[in-house]
Amino acid sequence: MTKRRVSADPTIIEPGSPGYPGSLRIGAGCGHFSHIWVMGDAEILKGPLLALLCSTRCPGRAIVQAYDVARALRDAGVPVISGFHTPMEKECLDLLLRGSQPVVVCPARSIQNMRVPGPWKTPLAEGRLLVLSPFEARHRRATAELAAQRNRVVTAIAHSILLVYAAPSSTTERLSLELLKQGKPVYLLDGESNSKLLAAGALVRTVETIGMLKQG
């Protein structure tokens, strides 16, 4: 099947537009954004998306698992959304972009006048990569505060969340606990990595069963 080629120029989607994610209209704890900016094929937002999150620092075992999980998600064709900001998230993006499944990248900054990285250009043009940001042009650099807001947007849009690794007492853990209270499905790769999340209702998925996440 021939893929539809799309423009990489940012376009605005307003809350009243059919293409604006309904989960952002109702807030979902991520605040109110008057617009979102997108580059790529916004039709990707109509399908179920799995949010991928990983703490900045993670142990060696989690690093090995991250590579295996990214390959498994790619091979199973699971559509993924993430900020792809932490070191392991970036590594996962590199592997995912080698596949054919949809990927949504959400930078913690404005994408207006953003220089598109070389590896993104082909998947953007082919319509399998979408770059999304709720931040106005004045937010030219990523900050910790913007990253926190961005992760709330990512998890609001996603139908479920996969934690490559959530360090105890980290912002990733705190956000995940909030999401579990809201009834959002949160998956761990290792039940022993975060007992607090497991006790709160997070479910365990292995690399072998990662393809099950395609349908939530």
C-alpha positions as CSV (number, residue, x, y, z in Angstrom):
1,M,0.0,0.0,0.0
2,T,1.3,3.4,-0.9
3,K,1.6,5.8,2.0
4,R,0.3,9.3,1.8
5,R,3.0,11.8,1.9
6,V,2.3,14.8,4.2
7,S,3.8,18.2,4.8
8,A,6.3,18.7,7.7
9,D,5.2,22.3,8.3
10,P,3.5,22.8,11.7
11,T,-0.3,23.3,11.6
12,I,-2.6,24.4,14.4
13,I,-5.5,22.3,15.8
14,E,-8.0,24.2,17.9
15,P,-10.1,22.6,20.7
16,G,-13.3,23.0,18.6
17,S,-11.7,21.1,15.7
18,P,-12.6,17.4,15.1
19,G,-8.9,16.6,15.1
20,Y,-8.3,17.9,18.6
21,P,-7.9,15.0,21.1
22,G,-11.0,14.8,23.3
23,S,-8.9,13.8,26.3
24,L,-7.3,17.2,26.2
25,R,-10.6,19.0,26.1
26,I,-11.7,17.6,29.4
27,G,-8.3,18.4,31.0
28,A,-7.2,15.0,32.4
29,G,-5.0,16.9,34.8
30,C,-2.8,18.3,32.1
31,G,-4.2,21.8,32.1
32,H,-5.9,23.7,29.3
33,F,-4.2,24.4,26.0
34,S,-5.8,26.8,23.6
35,H,-4.2,25.1,20.6
36,I,-1.9,22.3,19.8
37,W,0.7,22.3,16.9
38,V,1.4,19.3,14.8
39,M,3.7,18.2,12.1
40,G,2.8,15.2,10.1
41,D,-0.4,13.2,9.7
42,A,-2.8,14.1,12.5
43,E,-5.0,11.1,11.6
44,I,-2.6,9.1,13.8
45,L,-4.3,10.6,16.8
46,K,-7.5,8.8,16.0
47,G,-6.1,5.4,16.8
48,P,-5.1,3.9,20.1
49,L,-1.7,5.0,21.3
50,L,0.6,3.5,23.9
51,A,2.5,6.0,26.0
52,L,6.1,5.0,26.7
53,L,7.9,6.5,29.7
54,C,11.2,5.9,31.3
55,S,13.0,7.7,34.2
56,T,16.2,9.6,33.3
57,R,18.3,7.2,35.3
58,C,17.7,3.5,35.2
59,P,19.7,0.4,36.2
60,G,21.5,-1.8,33.7
61,R,18.8,-4.5,33.6
62,A,16.2,-1.8,32.7
63,I,18.5,-0.6,29.9
64,V,18.7,-4.0,28.4
65,Q,15.0,-4.5,28.7
66,A,14.4,-1.1,27.0
67,Y,16.1,-2.2,23.8
68,D,14.2,-5.5,23.7
69,V,10.9,-3.8,24.4
70,A,11.4,-1.2,21.7
71,R,12.1,-3.9,19.2
72,A,9.1,-5.9,20.3
73,L,6.8,-2.8,20.0
74,R,8.2,-2.1,16.6
75,D,7.8,-5.7,15.4
76,A,4.3,-6.0,16.8
77,G,3.3,-2.7,15.1
78,V,2.2,-1.0,18.3
79,P,1.6,2.8,17.8
80,V,3.6,4.7,20.4
81,I,3.5,8.2,21.9
82,S,6.2,9.7,24.1
83,G,8.3,12.8,24.7
84,F,11.3,10.6,23.8
85,H,13.3,12.9,26.0
86,T,15.2,10.8,28.5
87,P,18.3,8.9,27.3
88,M,16.5,5.5,27.1
89,E,13.4,7.1,25.5
90,K,15.6,8.5,22.8
91,E,17.2,5.1,22.2
92,C,13.7,3.6,21.9
93,L,12.7,6.2,19.3
94,D,15.7,5.3,17.2
95,L,14.5,1.7,17.1
96,L,10.9,2.5,16.6
97,L,11.5,4.8,13.6
98,R,13.0,1.8,11.8
99,G,9.6,0.2,11.8
100,S,6.3,1.0,10.0
101,Q,4.0,1.6,13.0
102,P,2.8,5.1,13.8
103,V,4.9,7.1,16.3
104,V,4.0,10.4,18.0
105,V,6.8,12.6,19.4
106,C,5.9,15.3,21.9
107,P,8.8,17.7,22.5
108,A,8.8,19.7,25.8
109,R,9.0,23.0,23.7
110,S,7.4,24.7,20.8
111,I,7.8,23.1,17.4
112,Q,7.3,26.3,15.5
113,N,10.5,27.0,13.7
114,M,12.0,23.8,15.0
115,R,14.7,22.2,12.9
116,V,13.5,18.7,12.0
117,P,16.2,16.0,12.9
118,G,17.4,14.1,9.9
119,P,16.1,10.7,11.0
120,W,12.6,12.2,11.4
121,K,12.2,13.5,7.8
122,T,11.4,10.3,5.9
123,P,8.8,9.0,8.4
124,L,7.3,12.4,8.6
125,A,6.9,12.6,4.9
126,E,5.5,9.1,4.7
127,G,2.8,9.9,7.3
128,R,4.0,7.4,10.0
129,L,5.4,10.1,12.3
130,L,3.6,12.9,14.0
131,V,5.3,15.6,16.0
132,L,2.9,17.3,18.5
133,S,3.3,20.2,20.9
134,P,0.9,22.2,23.0
135,F,3.5,24.9,23.6
136,E,3.5,28.4,22.1
137,A,6.4,29.9,20.1
138,R,7.8,31.6,23.2
139,H,8.7,28.2,24.7
140,R,11.8,27.7,22.5
141,R,13.7,25.5,25.0
142,A,12.7,22.5,27.0
143,T,12.5,22.9,30.7
144,A,11.7,20.5,33.6
145,E,8.4,22.3,34.1
146,L,7.5,22.0,30.4
147,A,8.5,18.3,30.4
148,A,6.2,17.6,33.3
149,Q,3.3,19.3,31.4
150,R,4.2,17.4,28.3
151,N,4.1,14.0,30.0
152,R,0.6,14.8,31.2
153,V,-0.4,15.6,27.7
154,V,1.2,12.4,26.4
155,T,-0.5,10.2,29.0
156,A,-3.9,12.0,28.5
157,I,-3.8,11.3,24.8
158,A,-2.6,7.7,25.2
159,H,-5.0,4.8,25.9
160,S,-2.5,3.1,28.2
161,I,1.0,3.6,29.6
162,L,4.1,1.4,29.5
163,L,6.8,2.1,32.0
164,V,10.2,1.0,30.8
165,Y,11.4,2.0,34.2
166,A,9.9,4.3,36.9
167,A,12.5,5.2,39.6
168,P,11.1,5.2,43.1
169,S,10.0,8.7,44.2
170,S,10.6,10.0,40.7
171,T,8.2,12.3,38.8
172,T,7.5,9.3,36.5
173,E,6.3,7.3,39.5
174,R,4.2,10.1,40.9
175,L,2.5,10.7,37.6
176,S,1.9,7.0,37.2
177,L,0.3,6.8,40.6
178,E,-2.1,9.6,39.6
179,L,-3.0,7.8,36.4
180,L,-3.8,4.6,38.2
181,K,-6.1,6.5,40.5
182,Q,-7.9,7.8,37.4
183,G,-8.3,4.3,36.2
184,K,-5.7,4.5,33.4
185,P,-4.0,1.2,32.5
186,V,-0.4,1.3,33.5
187,Y,2.0,-1.5,32.6
188,L,5.4,-2.4,34.2
189,L,8.1,-4.5,32.6
190,D,9.3,-5.8,35.9
191,G,7.0,-6.3,38.9
192,E,10.0,-6.1,41.2
193,S,11.1,-2.7,39.9
194,N,8.5,-0.6,41.7
195,S,6.4,-2.3,44.4
196,K,4.5,0.9,45.1
197,L,3.1,1.0,41.5
198,L,2.4,-2.7,41.6
199,A,0.4,-2.3,44.8
200,A,-1.5,0.6,43.3
201,G,-2.8,-1.6,40.4
202,A,-0.1,-1.5,37.7
203,L,0.0,-4.7,35.6
204,V,3.1,-6.6,34.5
205,R,3.9,-7.2,30.9
206,T,6.9,-9.1,29.6
207,V,8.8,-8.6,26.3
208,E,7.1,-11.8,25.1
209,T,3.6,-10.4,25.7
210,I,4.3,-6.8,24.6
211,G,2.3,-7.2,21.4
212,M,-0.9,-7.5,23.5
213,L,-0.6,-3.8,24.2
214,K,-1.6,-3.0,20.6
215,Q,-5.3,-3.3,21.5
216,G,-4.9,-1.9,25.1
